């Protein structure tokens, strides 16, 4: 695990060394909510409380970034120190995943899976920028590890606290993490042994759920005052719910994701009605309606236009599977560095060499998990299924696939392991060969990092009418720029 952590961190450091955006709080390949996270972290570090605003973003990642600002000092022209700190968190997740994968895949194949995780271009991007996916993947890693450790038995008191803590912290990072509980309980139910006493089982698992909900209480109490103040500002409108444990974005995002002009990805078309320019304002009646009745509006459209809704669901799944198009290394082999960055999503290359072969491999791994010989993999399949359902309900994000790497990568490797195990010689040599090929990724990263000048990238997209700059929240096309020879006069 220590070697895996060191190798992962080294590759992330080499990636940053050769990147033109190493000093920026966001990445060329992923802008996301970096601006909000930076502003919120500054307020937390300085102890400032701004005006009451809708609790749209889960609070834990801004709190982590604010803690880094307090400990390391506020940014002074460069975000590199904080990016390196987040890279440590991403590298630790790879190492911890390797730790629990060994029980499933054995040491050799776990090294292969960890190498793919460490070298993933998508994760080189996400774990070196202001992205809450980095923290969310850590909680998912712990969730899977604890779920597999407990299996179908009643968890011990320590495991109850650990499961509840991890699920609660995961929910404070990404609200949909709480939706993993039915899948965890379903796996535990099917994995139970006989003879079996259901009472201690139900009490212990129920206590774990209770611990996770208890961790949401401070956030809910903080949001209570905010929601009351927002309701007081617009007494003539239908009141917003006062009890908001984490975020209000569920109904709003569902409505934004399911309507006649929906694209499958993020689009603020409904928010832009009335000339609001993408700014959510709960005092506007049309925005208030979406915040309160977004689920009903989205479902109404799906019932009225089932054909369009079915096509939209496929588009969302297709966009989610774009995460498999991202390759390995700082050059994103084999997809390359020419492609598009969708709104609030990670870059996806034009060349989708890997997407459908890996999708077939993932389906094969999930199918194999149904066999008794591979029963522990069922939990990982359920985690992936949960993410698929979240994607179908809301937005199709390529980063939404990357965030389930702790569960997805073992399922990708499982079919290869099953095939290799049929021949002893292949079973010994194939992981070694895969590891040797992956080492080339580190060599290439070192060569790129030691160039005289960092890589340059060109970008095109919609520009702001006032200052002519690219709108980062819109679709942006990227491609490698010309090499600049800094040694020439």
C-alpha positions as CSV (number, residue, x, y, z in Angstrom):
1,X,0.0,0.0,0.0
2,X,2.9,2.4,0.8
3,X,4.4,1.6,-2.6
4,X,1.1,2.2,-4.4
5,X,0.6,5.5,-2.6
6,X,4.1,6.7,-3.5
7,X,3.8,5.7,-7.1
8,X,0.4,7.3,-7.4
9,X,1.5,10.5,-5.8
10,X,4.7,10.6,-8.0
11,X,2.6,10.4,-11.1
12,X,0.2,13.1,-9.9
13,X,3.2,15.3,-9.2
14,X,4.7,14.7,-12.6
15,X,1.4,15.5,-14.2
16,X,1.2,18.8,-12.4
17,X,4.9,19.6,-13.3
18,X,4.1,19.4,-17.0
19,X,0.7,21.1,-16.9
20,X,0.0,24.7,-17.8
21,X,-2.7,25.0,-15.2
22,X,-0.8,23.8,-12.2
23,X,-1.2,27.2,-10.5
24,X,-4.9,27.6,-11.3
25,X,-7.6,26.4,-8.8
26,X,-9.3,24.7,-11.8
27,X,-7.9,22.6,-14.6
28,X,-7.9,23.0,-18.4
29,X,-9.7,19.7,-18.5
30,X,-12.2,20.3,-15.7
31,X,-13.5,23.6,-14.4
32,X,-16.5,22.3,-12.4
33,X,-17.4,24.2,-9.2
34,X,-13.8,25.3,-8.5
35,X,-14.8,29.0,-8.3
36,X,-17.4,28.3,-5.7
37,X,-15.2,25.9,-3.7
38,X,-12.4,28.5,-3.6
39,X,-14.7,31.4,-2.5
40,X,-16.5,29.2,0.1
41,X,-13.1,28.0,1.5
42,X,-11.8,31.6,1.8
43,X,-14.9,32.6,3.8
44,X,-14.5,29.6,6.1
45,X,-10.8,30.2,6.6
46,X,-11.4,33.9,7.4
47,X,-14.4,33.2,9.6
48,X,-16.7,35.3,7.4
49,X,-20.4,34.6,7.1
50,X,-21.9,35.9,3.9
51,X,-25.6,36.6,3.2
52,X,-27.9,33.6,3.5
53,X,-27.8,31.5,0.3
54,X,-29.5,28.3,-0.8
55,X,-27.5,25.2,0.4
56,X,-26.9,24.0,-3.1
57,X,-23.4,22.5,-2.7
58,X,-22.8,19.8,0.0
59,X,-20.6,21.3,2.7
60,X,-17.7,18.9,3.4
61,X,-15.4,19.5,0.5
62,X,-15.4,23.3,0.9
63,X,-14.8,22.7,4.6
64,X,-11.8,20.6,3.8
65,X,-10.4,23.2,1.4
66,X,-11.0,25.9,4.0
67,X,-9.1,23.9,6.5
68,X,-6.2,23.6,4.0
69,X,-6.3,27.4,3.6
70,X,-6.1,27.9,7.4
71,X,-3.3,25.4,7.8
72,X,-1.2,26.3,4.7
73,X,-2.2,29.9,4.5
74,X,-4.5,31.6,1.9
75,X,-3.5,31.3,-1.8
76,X,-0.8,33.8,-2.8
77,X,-0.9,33.6,-6.6
78,X,-0.7,29.8,-6.9
79,X,-3.0,26.9,-6.1
80,X,-0.2,24.4,-6.5
81,X,0.3,23.6,-2.7
82,X,-3.4,22.8,-2.3
83,X,-3.5,20.8,-5.5
84,X,-0.6,18.7,-4.2
85,X,-2.5,18.2,-0.9
86,X,-5.5,17.0,-2.8
87,X,-3.2,14.8,-4.9
88,X,-2.1,13.1,-1.7
89,X,-5.7,12.4,-0.9
90,X,-6.2,10.9,-4.3
91,X,-3.1,8.8,-4.1
92,X,-4.2,7.6,-0.6
93,X,-7.5,6.4,-2.1
94,X,-5.7,4.4,-4.7
95,X,-3.6,2.7,-2.0
96,X,-6.6,2.0,0.2
97,X,-8.5,0.5,-2.7
98,X,-5.5,-1.8,-3.4
99,X,-5.8,-2.9,0.2
100,X,-9.3,-4.2,0.0
101,X,-9.0,-5.3,-3.7
102,X,-6.4,-7.9,-2.6
103,X,-9.1,-10.0,-0.9
104,X,-11.1,-10.0,-4.2
105,X,-8.4,-10.2,-6.9
106,X,-5.2,-11.4,-5.2
107,X,-2.0,-9.3,-5.1
108,X,-1.0,-9.4,-8.7
109,X,-4.3,-8.4,-10.3
110,X,-4.9,-5.8,-7.5
111,X,-1.6,-4.2,-8.5
112,X,-2.9,-4.0,-12.1
113,X,-6.2,-2.5,-11.0
114,X,-4.3,0.0,-8.8
115,X,-2.0,0.9,-11.6
116,X,-5.0,1.6,-13.9
117,X,-6.5,3.8,-11.1
118,X,-3.2,5.6,-10.5
119,X,-2.5,6.2,-14.2
120,X,-6.1,7.1,-15.2
121,X,-6.0,10.4,-17.1
122,X,-9.4,11.3,-15.7
123,X,-8.1,10.8,-12.2
124,X,-4.9,12.6,-12.9
125,X,-7.1,15.6,-13.7
126,X,-9.7,15.2,-10.9
127,X,-7.3,14.5,-8.1
128,X,-5.2,17.6,-8.9
129,X,-7.9,20.2,-9.0
130,X,-10.7,21.6,-6.8
131,X,-13.0,18.6,-7.3
132,X,-15.2,17.0,-4.6
133,X,-15.0,13.7,-6.6
134,X,-11.6,13.2,-4.9
135,X,-13.1,13.2,-1.5
136,X,-16.2,11.3,-2.6
137,X,-14.1,8.4,-4.0
138,X,-12.3,8.1,-0.7
139,X,-15.6,7.6,1.2
140,X,-16.8,5.1,-1.5
141,X,-13.6,3.2,-1.1
142,X,-14.2,2.9,2.7
143,X,-17.9,2.1,2.1
144,X,-17.1,-0.9,-0.2
145,X,-14.3,-2.1,2.0
146,X,-16.5,-2.1,5.1
147,X,-19.4,-3.6,3.3
148,X,-17.3,-6.5,2.1
149,X,-15.7,-7.0,5.5
150,X,-19.1,-7.2,7.3
151,X,-20.8,-9.2,4.6
152,X,-24.1,-10.7,5.7
153,X,-23.5,-10.9,9.4
154,X,-24.5,-8.3,12.0
155,X,-21.7,-5.7,12.3
156,X,-19.8,-5.2,15.5
157,X,-20.2,-2.0,17.5
158,X,-17.0,-0.7,15.9
159,X,-18.2,-1.6,12.4
160,X,-21.6,0.1,13.1
161,X,-19.8,3.3,14.0
162,X,-17.4,3.1,11.1
163,X,-20.2,2.3,8.5
164,X,-22.4,5.1,9.9
165,X,-19.5,7.6,9.9
166,X,-18.4,6.8,6.3
167,X,-21.9,6.9,5.0
168,X,-22.6,10.2,6.8
169,X,-19.4,11.8,5.6
170,X,-20.0,10.5,2.1
171,X,-23.4,12.1,2.1
172,X,-22.0,15.4,3.2
173,X,-19.7,15.3,0.2
174,X,-22.2,14.0,-2.4
175,X,-25.8,13.9,-1.2
176,X,-26.6,10.8,-3.4
177,X,-24.1,8.7,-1.3
178,X,-27.0,8.3,1.2
179,X,-28.8,6.3,-1.5
180,X,-26.3,3.5,-1.2
181,X,-27.9,2.3,2.0
182,X,-30.6,0.2,0.3
183,X,-27.9,-1.4,-1.9
184,X,-25.6,-2.1,1.1
185,X,-28.5,-3.6,3.0
186,X,-29.6,-5.6,0.0
187,X,-26.1,-7.1,-0.3
188,X,-25.9,-7.9,3.4
189,X,-29.3,-9.6,3.3
190,X,-28.4,-11.8,0.4
191,X,-24.9,-12.6,1.9
192,X,-26.3,-13.7,5.3
193,X,-25.5,-17.2,6.5
194,X,-27.8,-19.9,8.0
195,X,-28.9,-20.5,10.7
196,X,-29.6,-16.9,11.1
197,X,-31.1,-14.6,13.8
198,X,-32.6,-11.5,12.1
199,X,-33.1,-9.4,15.3
200,X,-29.4,-8.5,16.0
201,X,-28.8,-8.2,12.3
202,X,-31.6,-5.6,11.9
203,X,-30.7,-3.8,15.1
204,X,-27.0,-3.4,14.2
205,X,-27.6,-2.4,10.5
206,X,-30.3,0.0,11.7
207,X,-27.9,1.5,14.2
208,X,-25.4,2.1,11.4
209,X,-28.1,3.9,9.4
210,X,-28.9,6.0,12.4
211,X,-25.3,7.0,13.0
212,X,-25.1,8.2,9.4
213,X,-28.3,10.3,9.8
214,X,-27.0,11.7,13.1
215,X,-23.9,13.1,11.3
216,X,-26.2,15.1,9.1
217,X,-27.9,16.9,12.0
218,X,-25.3,19.8,12.3
219,X,-25.6,20.5,8.6
220,X,-29.4,20.4,8.9
221,X,-29.5,22.8,11.9
222,X,-27.2,25.2,10.0
223,X,-29.5,25.1,7.0
224,X,-32.6,25.6,9.1
225,X,-31.7,29.2,9.9
226,X,-30.8,29.8,6.2
227,X,-34.1,28.4,4.9
228,X,-36.1,30.4,7.5
229,X,-34.4,33.6,6.4
230,X,-35.0,32.9,2.7
231,X,-38.7,32.2,3.4
232,X,-38.9,35.5,5.4
233,X,-37.6,37.4,2.4
234,X,-40.4,36.2,0.2
235,X,-43.5,35.7,2.4
236,X,-45.8,36.0,-0.6
237,X,-44.4,32.8,-2.1
238,X,-44.9,29.2,-1.2
239,X,-42.4,28.5,1.6
240,X,-39.3,26.4,1.0
241,X,-38.7,23.4,3.2
242,X,-37.0,24.3,6.4
243,X,-35.5,20.8,7.1
244,X,-32.7,20.4,4.6
245,X,-30.1,17.9,5.9
246,X,-27.5,18.5,3.1
247,X,-28.7,20.3,-0.1
248,X,-31.8,21.5,-1.9
249,X,-30.6,20.4,-5.4
250,X,-32.6,17.2,-5.7
251,X,-35.9,18.5,-7.2
252,X,-34.2,21.3,-9.0
253,X,-31.6,19.1,-10.7
254,X,-34.3,16.5,-11.6
255,X,-36.4,19.2,-13.3
256,X,-33.3,20.6,-15.1
257,X,-32.3,17.1,-16.3
258,X,-35.7,16.0,-17.6
259,X,-37.5,18.4,-19.9
260,X,-38.1,19.0,-23.6
261,X,-34.8,20.9,-24.1
262,X,-32.6,18.6,-21.9
263,X,-29.4,17.4,-23.4
264,X,-28.5,14.6,-21.1
265,X,-25.8,16.6,-19.5
266,X,-26.0,19.7,-17.4
267,X,-27.9,22.6,-18.9
268,X,-29.3,25.7,-17.1
269,X,-32.0,26.2,-19.7
270,X,-34.9,26.2,-17.2
271,X,-33.0,28.5,-14.9
272,X,-32.3,30.9,-17.8
273,X,-36.0,31.5,-18.4
274,X,-36.8,35.1,-17.7
275,X,-33.2,36.3,-18.4
276,X,-31.6,35.2,-15.1
277,X,-28.4,34.2,-16.9
278,X,-28.0,30.9,-15.0
279,X,-28.3,32.5,-11.5
280,X,-30.6,30.6,-9.2
281,X,-32.8,33.0,-7.3
282,X,-35.3,31.5,-4.8
283,X,-37.3,34.7,-4.8
284,X,-38.3,34.2,-8.5
285,X,-41.6,32.3,-8.7
286,X,-40.4,30.1,-11.6
287,X,-37.2,29.1,-9.6
288,X,-39.2,28.6,-6.4
289,X,-41.5,26.2,-8.3
290,X,-38.5,24.1,-9.5
291,X,-37.1,24.0,-6.0
292,X,-40.3,22.8,-4.6
293,X,-41.9,20.7,-7.3
294,X,-39.1,19.7,-9.6
295,X,-39.7,16.0,-9.3
296,X,-43.3,16.4,-10.2
297,X,-42.5,18.6,-13.2
298,X,-39.8,16.2,-14.5
299,X,-42.0,13.2,-14.1
300,X,-44.9,14.9,-15.8
301,X,-42.8,15.6,-18.9
302,X,-41.6,12.0,-18.9
303,X,-45.2,10.7,-18.8
304,X,-46.3,13.1,-21.5
305,X,-43.4,12.4,-23.8
306,X,-42.3,8.8,-23.1
307,X,-40.4,8.4,-26.5
308,X,-38.4,11.5,-25.9
309,X,-37.8,10.5,-22.3
310,X,-36.5,7.1,-23.3
311,X,-34.1,8.6,-25.8
312,X,-32.9,11.0,-23.1
313,X,-32.2,8.2,-20.7
314,X,-30.0,6.5,-23.4
315,X,-28.2,9.8,-24.0
316,X,-27.5,10.1,-20.3
317,X,-26.1,6.6,-20.1
318,X,-24.0,7.2,-23.2
319,X,-22.5,10.4,-21.7
320,X,-21.8,8.5,-18.4
321,X,-20.0,5.7,-20.4
322,X,-17.8,8.5,-21.9
323,X,-15.8,8.1,-18.8
324,X,-14.5,4.9,-20.2
325,X,-13.1,6.8,-23.2
326,X,-10.4,8.3,-21.0
327,X,-7.2,6.5,-21.2
328,X,-4.0,6.4,-19.1
329,X,-1.0,8.7,-18.6
330,X,-0.4,12.4,-19.0
331,X,-1.1,12.0,-22.8
332,X,-4.4,10.1,-22.3
333,X,-3.4,7.1,-24.3
334,X,-5.0,5.9,-26.6
335,X,-7.7,8.6,-26.8
336,X,-5.4,11.6,-27.0
337,X,-5.8,15.2,-25.9
338,X,-8.1,16.5,-28.5
339,X,-11.7,16.6,-27.5
340,X,-14.4,18.5,-25.6
341,X,-15.2,19.4,-22.0
342,X,-18.9,19.4,-21.4
343,X,-20.5,21.9,-18.9
344,X,-19.5,21.0,-15.4
345,X,-17.8,17.8,-16.6
346,X,-14.4,16.4,-17.3
347,X,-12.7,16.4,-20.7
348,X,-13.6,13.5,-23.1
349,X,-11.4,12.8,-26.1
350,X,-12.8,12.6,-29.6
351,X,-11.2,9.1,-30.2
352,X,-13.4,6.8,-28.1
353,X,-11.2,3.7,-28.6
354,X,-11.9,2.3,-25.2
355,X,-15.5,3.1,-24.5
356,X,-17.4,0.2,-25.9
357,X,-14.9,-2.6,-25.3
358,X,-14.6,-1.5,-21.7
359,X,-18.4,-1.3,-21.4
360,X,-18.6,-4.9,-22.6
361,X,-15.9,-5.9,-20.1
362,X,-17.8,-4.1,-17.3
363,X,-21.0,-6.0,-18.2
364,X,-19.1,-9.3,-18.2
365,X,-17.7,-8.5,-14.8
366,X,-21.1,-7.7,-13.4
367,X,-22.5,-10.9,-14.9
368,X,-19.7,-12.9,-13.3
369,X,-20.5,-11.4,-10.0
370,X,-23.9,-13.3,-10.1
371,X,-22.0,-16.6,-9.8
372,X,-21.5,-18.0,-6.3
373,X,-17.8,-18.2,-6.8
374,X,-17.6,-14.4,-7.2
375,X,-20.3,-13.5,-4.7
376,X,-18.3,-10.6,-3.0
377,X,-18.2,-8.8,-6.3
378,X,-22.0,-8.4,-6.1
379,X,-21.6,-5.5,-3.7
380,X,-19.4,-3.7,-6.3
381,X,-22.0,-4.4,-9.0
382,X,-24.7,-2.9,-6.8
383,X,-22.6,0.2,-6.2
384,X,-22.2,0.6,-10.0
385,X,-25.9,0.0,-10.5
386,X,-26.7,2.8,-7.9
387,X,-24.6,5.2,-9.9
388,X,-26.3,4.2,-13.2
389,X,-29.7,4.9,-11.6
390,X,-28.5,8.3,-10.3
391,X,-27.3,9.1,-13.8
392,X,-30.6,8.1,-15.4
393,X,-32.5,10.3,-12.9
394,X,-30.2,13.3,-13.2
395,X,-27.3,14.2,-15.5
396,X,-25.0,12.1,-17.6
397,X,-21.5,13.0,-16.4
398,X,-18.3,11.2,-17.5
399,X,-16.9,12.2,-14.1
400,X,-19.8,10.3,-12.6
401,X,-18.3,7.1,-13.9
402,X,-14.8,8.0,-12.7
403,X,-16.0,8.5,-9.1
404,X,-17.1,4.8,-8.9
405,X,-13.6,3.5,-9.8
406,X,-13.2,1.9,-6.3
407,X,-16.1,-0.4,-7.3
408,X,-15.8,-0.4,-11.1
409,X,-12.2,-1.4,-11.7
410,X,-12.3,-4.8,-10.0
411,X,-15.3,-5.6,-12.2
412,X,-13.3,-4.6,-15.3
413,X,-10.4,-6.8,-14.2
414,X,-12.5,-9.8,-13.0
415,X,-13.2,-11.2,-16.6
416,X,-9.4,-11.0,-17.4
417,X,-8.5,-12.8,-14.2
418,X,-11.1,-15.5,-14.8
419,X,-9.8,-16.1,-18.4
420,X,-6.1,-16.0,-17.3
421,X,-6.7,-18.4,-14.4
422,X,-7.6,-21.2,-16.9
423,X,-4.0,-21.4,-17.8
424,X,-1.3,-21.3,-15.1
425,X,1.4,-19.8,-17.3
426,X,-1.0,-17.0,-18.5
427,X,-2.2,-16.3,-14.9
428,X,1.4,-15.7,-13.8
429,X,2.6,-13.7,-16.8
430,X,-0.3,-11.5,-17.8
431,X,-0.4,-9.3,-14.6
432,X,3.4,-8.9,-14.9
433,X,3.1,-7.9,-18.5
434,X,0.3,-5.4,-17.7
435,X,2.3,-3.9,-14.9
436,X,5.4,-3.5,-17.2
437,X,3.3,-1.7,-19.8
438,X,1.8,0.6,-17.1
439,X,5.3,1.5,-15.9
440,X,5.8,3.2,-19.3
441,X,3.2,5.7,-18.2
442,X,5.5,6.9,-15.4
443,X,8.4,7.2,-17.8
444,X,6.4,9.3,-20.3
445,X,5.2,11.5,-17.4
446,X,8.8,12.1,-16.3
447,X,9.8,13.1,-19.9
448,X,6.9,15.5,-20.2
449,X,7.6,17.0,-16.8
450,X,11.3,17.7,-17.6
451,X,10.6,19.7,-20.7
452,X,11.7,23.3,-20.7
453,X,8.2,24.6,-21.1
454,X,4.8,23.1,-20.0
455,X,2.4,21.8,-22.5
456,X,0.1,24.4,-24.2
457,X,-3.5,23.9,-25.1
458,X,-5.8,25.7,-27.4
459,X,-9.5,26.2,-26.6
460,X,-12.6,27.4,-28.4
461,X,-16.2,27.8,-27.3
462,X,-18.9,30.4,-26.3
463,X,-17.4,33.7,-25.2
464,X,-18.6,36.4,-22.9
465,X,-20.1,39.3,-24.8
466,X,-18.5,41.8,-22.4
467,X,-14.9,40.8,-22.1
468,X,-14.6,38.2,-24.8
469,X,-13.4,35.4,-22.5
470,X,-14.5,31.8,-22.8
471,X,-17.5,30.9,-20.6
472,X,-16.0,28.1,-18.5
473,X,-19.4,26.6,-17.6
474,X,-20.3,26.1,-21.3
475,X,-19.0,23.5,-23.7
476,X,-15.3,24.0,-24.5
477,X,-13.3,22.3,-27.3
478,X,-9.6,21.6,-26.5
479,X,-6.6,20.5,-28.5
480,X,-2.8,20.6,-28.0
481,X,-1.2,23.9,-28.9
482,X,2.1,24.4,-30.7
483,X,5.3,23.7,-28.8
484,X,7.2,26.8,-27.8
485,X,11.0,26.7,-27.9
486,X,12.1,28.7,-25.0
487,X,15.8,28.3,-25.8
488,X,15.5,30.2,-29.1
489,X,16.3,34.0,-29.0
